Amino acid sequence: MYLIRLIHILSPLLTLLAGIYSYGYLDKKLKLLFYYAIAGFCIEIFIWLLLKAGVKNNTPGLHFYIMFETLIWAFFYANCLRGFIHRKYIWMAVVLFELYCIVNFVFIQDLKSYPYTRTVEDLLMISFAVLLYLKIMVEAKIENLTRSPVIWINTSVLLYFAGNFFYNIVFIHMLIVDRIFLISTAIYIYSVFSTSCITPG
């Protein structure tokens, strides 16, 4: 547990140090993410202090962090997708999501429960990431994709939120709602991969 907490603190810290080092070269979009990294580092330190103080459940804060995180990425993608997707559609989706978050913790879920809104946020971010890839392919303006910071950031967003979506669906929703189905699915998947590995040819 100590190692996991250390990783949670070091990850945003490394991003923060990289941002400080290259701040002069950052454009408007990247500076926004730099401030996001600062907020992420401060939040991890705050969570660590709460744990030291004996507070074991930081789930209530996650409900509000999801709303904050979505707003930051919405600004980023609204800027990146300019001229490809009208900003009003992005902000309509974000406003609806923020309203859903409020309705969720006021009327649907207790603040101490892991938020359902996390899964919806994952789908929203995956959609933004895919749209940005589509814009990049259609416009074909980036000559060297490996040297574009936006490509690397968008890839990170897609991998992170896709992985988070899988985690939420399998290990949270299905584990609570239908353990029998989850176990059966795991057995079938294991059988398929085992059979394919030992079948000759």
Buried (B, 14 or more C-beta within 10 A) or exposed (E): EEEEEEEBBEBBBEBBEEBEEEEEEBEEBBEBBBEBBBBBBEBBBEBBEBEEEEEEEEBBBBBEBBBEBBBBBBBBBBBBBEEEBEBEEBEEBBEEBBEBBEEBBEEEBEBEBBBBBBBBBBEBBBBBBEBBBEBBEEEEEEEEEEEBBBBEBBEEBBEBBBEBBEEBEEEBBBEEEEEEEBEEEEEEEEEEEEEEEEEEE
